[in-house]
Amino acid sequence: MSKPIIMVTGATSGFGAATARHFANNGWKVVATGRRKERLDELKADCPEGSVHCAQMDLMDRESIIGSIAGIPEEFRPVTCLFNNGGLALGTKPMPDIRHEDWRIMVETNIMGLVTVTQEMLPLLKAAGRGAAIINVGSIAGSFAYPGGNVYGASKAFVHHFSYELRCDLAGSDIRVTSFEPGMAKTEFTKVRTHGDAEINKTLYEGLEPILPEDVANIIWFIANLPPHLNINALELMPLIQVPSIPTILRK
């Protein structure tokens, strides 16, 4: 029997890198995509020989997505699972003190990049047949608003609803769809959000026990390997130190 295959977007760090390594080291083949070629090369070198195909892909560039997917070699087809992990937050300030360019990048990456990858990957997933899965990374920010979340939170609310719409459109196709919605996680997320401030990214997690990329890799493994007649529609995950808050009351 041929090995199952997972495609991971945003495989150069965080959830994507950890998930790609976990699957490759546990018998799957991996199509790893991302913008940073040197990170992809490091990932491939860390995994069993022949288990990883790397493809540079920019989620803001439709032609880059189409070309990368078209270039997936035959030995990495069909694809059993699509892990739509690529995405980002930019900026922490509330409206109107924002950079419009940050908003544009988030919308093009988190929304248009995700839907374009999904559209282009559907033939490869359908070819895999029963047991195929799409796992889209949303966020608790899509459900719980906070100051400065604005377009990032809205883009993750889109991921949640798009996943449900996709589930409806794919009914009867044997493809499962899950919206995975994590809370505070220790990755490069805050470094990216603050335009490269590594110190803030470091101090944010001091004294805390957040979600780790390896935790996510284990959960994605669980979802992808569920019996094919089961579907997790949405999975919201928080570290124990983070709790859903009641709405804020402002007194004058």
C-alpha positions as CSV (number, residue, x, y, z in Angstrom):
1,M,0.0,0.0,0.0
2,S,1.3,3.5,-0.9
3,K,2.0,5.9,1.9
4,P,-0.6,8.6,2.7
5,I,0.4,12.1,1.9
6,I,-0.2,15.4,3.6
7,M,0.4,18.9,2.1
8,V,1.3,21.6,4.7
9,T,1.3,25.3,3.9
10,G,3.4,27.5,6.1
11,A,5.8,24.6,6.8
12,T,8.8,26.8,7.5
13,S,8.0,27.4,11.2
14,G,5.6,26.8,14.1
15,F,2.6,24.5,13.6
16,G,3.5,23.8,10.0
17,A,7.1,22.7,10.6
18,A,6.2,20.6,13.6
19,T,3.4,18.9,11.8
20,A,5.4,18.2,8.7
21,R,8.2,16.6,10.8
22,H,5.7,14.6,12.8
23,F,4.0,13.1,9.8
24,A,7.2,12.4,7.9
25,N,8.7,10.7,10.9
26,N,5.6,8.5,11.4
27,G,5.3,7.0,7.9
28,W,3.5,9.7,5.8
29,K,4.9,11.6,2.9
30,V,4.8,15.4,3.1
31,V,4.5,18.2,0.5
32,A,5.9,21.1,2.4
33,T,5.3,24.6,1.2
34,G,6.4,28.1,2.3
35,R,8.2,31.2,1.1
36,R,11.6,30.6,2.8
37,K,13.6,28.0,0.8
38,E,16.4,27.6,3.4
39,R,13.8,26.6,6.0
40,L,12.2,24.1,3.6
41,D,15.7,22.6,2.9
42,E,16.3,22.3,6.6
43,L,13.0,20.5,7.1
44,K,13.7,18.1,4.3
45,A,17.1,17.3,5.7
46,D,15.6,16.5,9.1
47,C,13.2,14.0,7.8
48,P,13.6,10.4,6.4
49,E,15.0,10.4,2.8
50,G,12.3,10.5,0.1
51,S,9.6,11.5,2.6
52,V,9.4,15.3,1.8
53,H,8.8,17.3,-1.3
54,C,9.4,21.0,-0.9
55,A,7.8,23.7,-2.9
56,Q,8.3,27.4,-2.5
57,M,4.9,29.0,-2.4
58,D,3.7,32.6,-1.7
59,L,0.1,32.6,-0.5
60,M,-0.3,36.2,-1.8
61,D,0.6,35.1,-5.4
62,R,-2.1,33.0,-7.2
63,E,0.3,32.0,-9.9
64,S,2.8,30.8,-7.3
65,I,0.1,28.6,-5.7
66,I,-1.0,27.2,-9.1
67,G,2.5,26.5,-10.2
68,S,3.6,24.9,-6.9
69,I,0.6,22.5,-6.9
70,A,0.9,21.7,-10.6
71,G,4.5,20.8,-9.9
72,I,3.8,18.2,-7.2
73,P,5.5,15.0,-8.5
74,E,3.5,11.9,-9.2
75,E,5.1,10.1,-6.3
76,F,3.5,12.7,-4.0
77,R,0.0,12.3,-5.5
78,P,-2.8,11.9,-4.6
79,V,-2.9,14.0,-1.4
80,T,-4.7,12.5,1.5
81,C,-4.8,15.6,3.8
82,L,-4.4,19.3,3.2
83,F,-3.3,21.2,6.2
84,N,-4.1,24.9,5.4
85,N,-1.8,26.3,8.1
86,G,-0.2,29.3,6.3
87,G,-1.3,32.7,7.6
88,L,-0.3,35.6,9.8
89,A,-1.3,38.5,12.0
90,L,0.2,42.0,11.4
91,G,-0.1,44.9,13.8
92,T,-1.5,45.2,17.3
93,K,-3.1,48.7,17.3
94,P,-6.8,49.3,17.3
95,M,-8.6,51.2,14.6
96,P,-8.0,53.7,13.2
97,D,-4.3,53.6,14.2
98,I,-3.4,50.8,11.7
99,R,-1.3,50.3,8.6
100,H,-3.6,49.6,5.6
101,E,-0.8,47.5,4.1
102,D,-1.0,45.1,7.0
103,W,-4.7,44.6,6.4
104,R,-4.2,43.9,2.7
105,I,-1.5,41.3,3.5
106,M,-3.7,39.6,6.1
107,V,-6.7,39.4,3.8
108,E,-4.7,38.2,0.8
109,T,-2.8,35.6,2.8
110,N,-5.4,34.4,5.4
111,I,-8.4,34.5,3.1
112,M,-7.5,34.5,-0.6
113,G,-4.4,32.3,-0.2
114,L,-6.4,29.7,1.7
115,V,-9.3,29.6,-0.7
116,T,-7.0,29.4,-3.7
117,V,-4.9,26.6,-2.3
118,T,-8.1,24.7,-1.4
119,Q,-9.6,25.2,-4.9
120,E,-6.4,24.0,-6.6
121,M,-5.9,21.0,-4.2
122,L,-9.5,19.6,-4.5
123,P,-8.7,17.4,-7.5
124,L,-5.8,15.8,-5.7
125,L,-7.9,15.2,-2.5
126,K,-10.8,13.8,-4.5
127,A,-8.4,11.4,-6.2
128,A,-7.3,10.1,-2.7
129,G,-10.9,9.0,-2.0
130,R,-12.3,7.9,1.3
131,G,-10.5,9.3,4.3
132,A,-9.2,12.5,2.6
133,A,-9.3,15.6,4.8
134,I,-8.9,19.4,4.8
135,I,-7.8,21.0,8.1
136,N,-8.0,24.8,8.1
137,V,-6.2,26.8,10.8
138,G,-8.4,29.4,12.2
139,S,-8.1,31.0,15.7
140,I,-10.0,31.7,18.8
141,A,-9.7,35.3,17.6
142,G,-12.4,34.4,15.1
143,S,-14.8,33.9,18.0
144,F,-13.5,36.2,20.7
145,A,-12.9,39.8,19.7
146,Y,-10.2,42.0,21.4
147,P,-8.7,45.4,20.9
148,G,-6.3,45.4,18.0
149,G,-7.7,42.1,16.6
150,N,-9.8,43.8,13.9
151,V,-8.9,42.4,10.5
152,Y,-6.9,39.4,11.8
153,G,-9.9,38.2,13.9
154,A,-12.3,38.8,11.1
155,S,-10.1,36.8,8.7
156,K,-10.2,33.9,11.1
157,A,-13.9,34.1,11.5
158,F,-13.9,33.7,7.7
159,V,-11.9,30.6,8.0
160,H,-14.4,29.1,10.4
161,H,-17.4,29.8,8.2
162,F,-15.6,28.9,5.0
163,S,-14.8,25.5,6.5
164,Y,-18.5,24.9,7.2
165,E,-19.5,26.1,3.7
166,L,-16.8,23.8,2.2
167,R,-18.2,20.9,4.2
168,C,-21.6,21.5,2.6
169,D,-20.3,21.8,-0.9
170,L,-18.2,18.6,-0.5
171,A,-21.0,16.6,1.0
172,G,-21.0,13.1,-0.6
173,S,-17.4,13.5,-1.8
174,D,-15.7,11.6,1.1
175,I,-13.6,14.6,1.9
176,R,-13.7,15.7,5.5
177,V,-13.3,19.4,6.6
178,T,-12.2,20.7,10.0
179,S,-11.7,24.2,11.3
180,F,-8.9,24.0,13.9
181,E,-9.0,27.1,16.2
182,P,-6.1,27.5,18.6
183,G,-5.5,30.1,21.3
184,M,-2.2,31.3,22.7
185,A,0.7,29.3,21.2
186,K,4.5,29.7,21.4
187,T,5.6,30.2,17.8
188,E,7.0,33.1,15.8
189,F,3.4,34.5,15.6
190,T,4.1,37.6,17.8
191,K,7.5,38.3,16.2
192,V,5.7,38.5,12.8
193,R,2.8,40.5,14.2
194,T,5.2,43.1,15.7
195,H,7.2,43.3,12.4
196,G,10.2,41.4,13.7
197,D,10.4,42.3,17.4
198,A,12.1,39.1,18.7
199,E,12.2,40.4,22.3
200,I,8.5,40.9,22.6
201,N,8.0,37.4,21.1
202,K,10.3,36.0,23.8
203,T,9.0,37.9,26.9
204,L,5.3,37.3,26.0
205,Y,5.5,33.6,27.0
206,E,7.7,34.0,30.1
207,G,6.1,32.3,33.1
208,L,3.3,30.8,31.0
209,E,2.6,27.4,29.6
210,P,1.1,28.0,26.1
211,I,0.3,25.6,23.3
212,L,3.4,24.3,21.7
213,P,3.8,23.4,18.0
214,E,4.4,19.8,18.9
215,D,1.0,19.8,20.7
216,V,-0.7,21.0,17.5
217,A,1.2,18.4,15.4
218,N,-0.2,15.6,17.7
219,I,-3.8,17.0,17.3
220,I,-3.5,17.3,13.5
221,W,-2.2,13.7,13.4
222,F,-5.3,12.6,15.4
223,I,-7.7,14.5,13.1
224,A,-6.0,13.2,9.9
225,N,-6.1,9.6,11.1
226,L,-9.7,9.4,12.3
227,P,-11.8,6.7,10.9
228,P,-13.1,7.9,7.5
229,H,-16.7,8.0,8.6
230,L,-16.0,10.6,11.2
231,N,-15.7,14.4,10.8
232,I,-14.6,17.0,13.4
233,N,-16.4,20.2,12.2
234,A,-14.5,22.6,14.5
235,L,-11.9,22.1,17.2
236,E,-11.2,25.0,19.6
237,L,-8.0,24.6,21.7
238,M,-6.7,26.8,24.5
239,P,-3.9,26.3,27.0
240,L,-5.1,25.9,30.5
241,I,-3.8,29.3,31.4
242,Q,-6.1,31.0,28.9
243,V,-9.9,31.2,29.5
244,P,-12.8,32.7,27.5
245,S,-13.6,36.0,29.0
246,I,-17.0,37.7,29.7
247,P,-17.7,40.8,27.7
248,T,-15.9,43.9,29.0
249,I,-18.0,46.5,30.8
250,L,-16.8,50.1,30.5
251,R,-18.0,52.4,33.2
252,K,-18.0,56.2,32.8
